[in-house]
């Protein structure tokens, strides 16, 4: 009989669980109040920036498929990065090493072009100075799959500048 009384003394009921959950919720709420930098989205500023995306070795028949005013979207989730404000084309160049002489060689790839797309975007600047456009880091060297109404491709960010600098 004494064992049954000890077991009954340590049982949890619904009221105990609710009280524990309320205490935890109050602690989390208090932490967010006292530590606002931990709240997602707080302390960020926004800025208009221009991102230049470069696609090397684009087949030349796709020239003209990107137009000023097109929405520049991430291919994976369809998130809008910004609006195309400039497009330029050039020769697609292969850089390599001549195996016999060891010298660097530069050759134009026939049938391919190099395309640079300038995109105007709204970036969030965090407290440490990093910029992001939605989920995309706004930094030189970031490669992303993109899409516009008439083209899907992969490009690398080659320039990031404030839109106010122009």
C-alpha positions in Angstrom: 0.0 0.0 0.0 2.8 2.4 0.7 4.2 1.8 -2.8 0.9 2.9 -4.3 1.0 6.2 -2.3 4.5 6.9 -3.5 3.6 6.3 -7.2 0.5 8.5 -6.9 2.6 11.4 -5.5 4.8 11.5 -8.6 2.1 11.4 -11.3 1.7 14.3 -13.8 -1.7 15.4 -14.8 -2.9 17.7 -17.6 -2.8 20.8 -15.3 0.9 20.2 -14.6 1.7 19.9 -18.3 -0.2 23.1 -19.1 1.7 25.0 -16.3 5.1 23.8 -17.6 4.2 24.9 -21.2 3.0 28.3 -19.9 6.3 28.8 -18.0 8.3 27.9 -21.1 6.3 30.2 -23.3 6.7 33.1 -20.9 10.5 32.5 -20.7 10.8 32.5 -24.5 8.6 35.6 -24.8 10.8 37.3 -22.2 14.0 36.4 -24.0 12.7 38.0 -27.2 11.7 41.1 -25.3 15.1 41.5 -23.7 17.1 40.4 -26.8 15.5 42.1 -29.8 18.6 41.4 -32.0 17.6 37.7 -31.9 14.2 38.4 -33.6 14.4 37.5 -37.3 14.1 40.6 -39.5 14.9 43.1 -36.8 17.8 45.5 -37.2 17.8 45.2 -41.0 17.8 48.0 -43.4 16.8 47.9 -47.0 18.6 49.4 -50.0 18.2 49.4 -53.8 21.1 47.6 -55.4 22.2 46.6 -58.8 23.4 43.0 -59.3 25.2 42.0 -62.5 24.8 38.4 -63.4 27.2 36.9 -66.1 26.4 33.8 -68.0 29.4 32.4 -69.9 29.0 30.2 -73.0 25.3 30.9 -73.7 24.4 29.5 -77.1 24.1 32.4 -79.6 20.6 31.5 -80.7 19.3 32.6 -77.2 20.6 36.2 -77.7 17.7 38.6 -77.2 15.7 36.3 -74.9 16.3 38.6 -72.0 14.6 42.0 -72.2 14.7 45.1 -70.1 11.7 45.0 -67.7 11.7 41.2 -67.4 11.3 39.8 -63.9 14.5 38.0 -62.8 13.4 34.9 -60.7 15.2 32.2 -58.9 14.5 29.0 -60.9 14.2 26.7 -57.8 11.4 28.5 -56.0 10.3 31.3 -58.3 11.3 34.0 -55.9 11.6 37.4 -57.6 15.1 38.9 -57.3 14.3 42.0 -59.2 13.8 43.6 -62.5 16.1 43.5 -65.5 17.4 47.0 -66.2 20.2 46.2 -68.7 21.5 43.4 -70.9 24.8 43.3 -72.8 26.5 40.6 -75.0 30.1 39.8 -75.9 32.3 37.0 -77.1 32.4 33.8 -75.0 36.1 33.2 -74.4 37.9 30.0 -73.5 41.0 30.5 -71.3 43.4 27.6 -71.2 47.0 26.5 -71.3 48.8 25.3 -74.4 50.1 21.8 -73.4 53.2 22.1 -75.5 54.4 25.6 -74.6 52.7 26.1 -71.3 51.5 29.5 -72.3 48.0 30.7 -71.5 45.8 30.8 -74.6 42.6 32.7 -75.2 40.1 31.4 -77.8 36.7 32.7 -78.8 34.1 29.9 -78.7 32.2 29.9 -82.0 28.4 29.7 -81.6 28.5 31.0 -78.0 28.1 34.4 -76.4 28.7 35.9 -73.0 25.7 37.7 -71.5 25.6 40.2 -68.7 22.3 41.0 -67.1 21.9 43.9 -64.7 19.1 43.5 -62.2 17.7 46.2 -59.9 16.8 44.6 -56.5 15.7 45.5 -53.0 18.3 44.1 -50.6 18.2 43.7 -46.9 21.4 44.7 -45.1 21.9 42.9 -41.8 23.7 44.3 -38.8 27.0 42.8 -39.9 26.8 44.4 -43.4 25.8 41.4 -45.4 23.2 41.9 -48.1 20.5 39.5 -49.2 17.7 39.6 -51.7 15.2 37.2 -50.3 17.2 34.0 -49.9 19.9 34.9 -52.3 23.1 36.4 -50.9 24.0 39.6 -52.8 27.7 38.9 -53.2 30.2 38.6 -56.0 30.8 34.9 -56.9 27.4 33.6 -56.0 26.1 31.3 -58.8 22.4 30.8 -59.2 19.9 29.2 -61.5 17.6 31.8 -62.8 14.7 32.3 -65.1 13.1 35.1 -67.1 10.0 34.8 -69.3 12.0 33.4 -72.3 15.1 31.9 -70.8 16.3 29.5 -68.1 20.0 29.5 -67.2 22.8 29.6 -64.7 24.7 32.8 -64.0 27.3 34.1 -61.6 27.1 37.4 -59.8 30.0 39.5 -61.0 29.2 42.9 -59.5 27.1 44.4 -56.7 26.7 48.1 -56.4 24.3 50.5 -54.8 21.7 51.9 -57.2 22.4 55.3 -55.7 26.0 55.3 -57.1 24.9 55.7 -60.7 
